Amino acid sequence: MSRPPKGIVHYIIACMRSCIEIILHQYARVTGLFAEHNRIEKVFLIGTLCSTLIMGMVFLSHGRSFYDLQLPLDLHPVKKIKPIKKTAGTFFNPKTIDLNPVREEPPSFNNGFRMPKGSREYDHSLHIDKVKFNPGTDLITIHNHKVWWESDHDGDGHDEDDHKMHRSMEEPFKRLVHLIELESKKHSRGVVLKVQDSYRAEGVHHAKSLHKQGRALDLTTGIPSELKGPGLPKEKTPGIPLSKLGKLCWAAGFDWVLYETHHIHVSCKP
């Protein structure tokens, strides 16, 4: 870029000096700015103003403004982080369930047997009157293709949903599904868990049944192609013996397990 003629430079400086003197004179006249300052302070103030004007002229002479300044190459602008949208039912730290047995299987589990031995259900799974229950927040819905849900095969006129159960049942239930799958592979039988009954707000069960809070399940097993619903599976339907199913239910972590003639009844405290 070529330098401007010397005469023009002197002219620009003279114009700047005149403008500064006029501005300072008028400002001092109105506010008495310099009345309280000595000569050194006046020179400092005038120098600051001149420097600001010169810097502005330099930028303008190159067709730039202060807003056109660029960061050095070794500095990187901070990237804007998009906020995470939280939606209903979204869990940022999903719970990992250990599918390994949490207890040893009892040596035997015959009809009428219960675990813990000789105990009542309310001693371990808590009486229904001692538990606050809200269907909207306490019930969950589980869908698993490895489970045969009786309510899915009921005819018209049935409104129960065996997929619904109390959230406290989730861990032992999923663990039991896994244990039954392992047991089935040992014998190559393709046996699955059958949920006969889960949450029932009304009917069938007595008034204080834990089924009314989804904290109890009635379970059997069988081969899906031979299971019939509604009702119990056929007598000839091959499956894991109820005595073995009772042992697996206890190993899976349910708080109370009972062998009830035609099925295994399990329950949990909240």
Secondary structure, DSSP 4 states (H G I P E B T S, - for coil): -PPPPHHHHHHHHHHHHHHHHHHHHHHHHHH-GGGG--HHHHHHHHHHHHHHHHHHHHHHHTT--GGG----TT--PPPPPPPPPP-TT--SSPPPPP-S-SSPPPS---TT-EESTT--HHHHH--GGGS---HHHHEEE---TTEEEGGGG--TT----TTEEEGGGHHHHHHHHHHHHHHHHHHT---EEEEEE---SSSSS-TT-GGGGT-EEEEEEE-GGG--SSSPPPTT-----HHHHHHHHHHHT-SEEEEETTEEEEE---
